[in-house]
């Protein structure tokens, strides 16, 4: 399991009132990763679709998350990023993983090396 998504979900379980704040951070990180030129278009579209349907400020997202007392968006993104990792997509900075934070770090480090 990806500690990135588990950590985010844990923050919500500890204080459900923070769900929108935590999701906002996850959406930012995921969007930065999926916006990379080497990220597969099909997965990018699927992930952006998940964000629009399941974020807490959408009717479906709020209903599901309130019922489960966790972020359904993060559940869905966690599953999708496992698919990303299973594809073993090689990039200029390594491979995409199931951890958006790690992917962003690797990309930034590779840019530093080239500067």
C-alpha positions in Angstrom: 0.0 0.0 0.0 1.1 3.5 -0.6 2.0 5.4 2.5 1.1 8.7 0.7 -2.6 7.8 0.4 -2.7 6.0 3.7 -1.3 9.0 5.5 -3.9 11.3 3.9 -6.7 9.0 4.8 -5.4 8.7 8.3 -5.5 12.5 8.7 -9.1 12.4 7.7 -10.0 9.6 10.0 -8.3 11.5 12.9 -10.3 14.7 12.1 -13.0 14.3 9.5 -13.6 18.1 9.5 -10.3 18.4 7.6 -11.4 16.3 4.6 -11.6 19.2 2.1 -8.2 20.5 3.2 -6.5 17.1 2.9 -8.2 16.4 -0.4 -7.1 19.7 -1.7 -3.4 18.8 -1.1 -3.9 15.3 -2.6 -5.6 16.8 -5.7 -2.7 19.3 -6.1 -0.1 16.6 -5.9 -1.9 14.2 -8.1 -2.6 16.9 -10.7 1.1 17.9 -10.8 2.0 14.2 -11.4 -0.7 13.5 -14.0 0.2 16.8 -15.8 3.7 15.5 -16.5 4.3 15.1 -20.3 5.2 11.4 -19.8 2.1 10.5 -17.8 -0.2 8.3 -19.9 -3.2 10.2 -21.4 -5.7 7.4 -20.6 -4.8 7.4 -16.9 -4.7 11.2 -16.8 -8.3 11.4 -18.1 -9.5 8.7 -15.7 -7.8 10.3 -12.7 -9.2 13.8 -13.5 -12.6 12.2 -13.9 -12.3 10.6 -10.5 -11.4 14.0 -9.0 -14.4 15.7 -10.5 -16.9 13.0 -9.4 -15.6 12.0 -6.0 -14.1 15.2 -4.4 -15.8 16.0 -1.2 -17.3 19.2 -2.6 -19.3 17.3 -5.2 -22.7 15.7 -4.3 -21.6 12.1 -4.9 -18.3 12.6 -3.1 -19.9 14.2 -0.1 -22.6 11.5 0.2 -20.1 8.6 -0.1 -17.5 10.2 2.2 -20.0 11.2 4.9 -21.4 7.7 4.9 -18.0 6.0 5.3 -16.3 8.8 7.3 -13.3 8.8 5.0 -12.5 10.3 1.6 -13.9 8.2 -1.2 -11.8 10.2 -3.6 -8.6 9.1 -1.9 -9.8 5.5 -1.9 -10.3 5.8 -5.7 -7.0 7.6 -6.4 -5.1 5.1 -4.3 -6.4 2.3 -6.4 -5.7 4.1 -9.6 -2.1 4.9 -8.6 -1.5 1.2 -8.0 -2.4 0.8 -11.7 0.0 3.5 -12.5 2.8 1.7 -10.6 2.0 -1.7 -12.2 2.5 -0.2 -15.7 6.2 0.4 -14.7 6.3 3.6 -16.9 9.9 4.7 -17.4 10.4 8.5 -17.4 13.3 10.9 -17.6 13.4 10.8 -13.8 12.7 7.2 -13.0 9.4 5.3 -12.9 6.0 6.5 -11.9 5.0 5.0 -8.6 2.0 4.6 -6.5 3.2 7.6 -4.5 2.6 11.1 -6.1 4.8 12.8 -3.5 7.7 10.5 -4.4 7.2 11.1 -8.1 7.3 14.8 -7.6 10.4 14.6 -5.5 12.2 12.4 -8.1 11.2 14.8 -10.9 12.5 17.9 -8.9 15.7 16.1 -8.1 16.3 15.2 -11.7 15.8 18.8 -12.7 18.3 19.9 -10.1 20.9 17.5 -11.5 20.4 19.0 -15.0 20.7 22.6 -13.8 
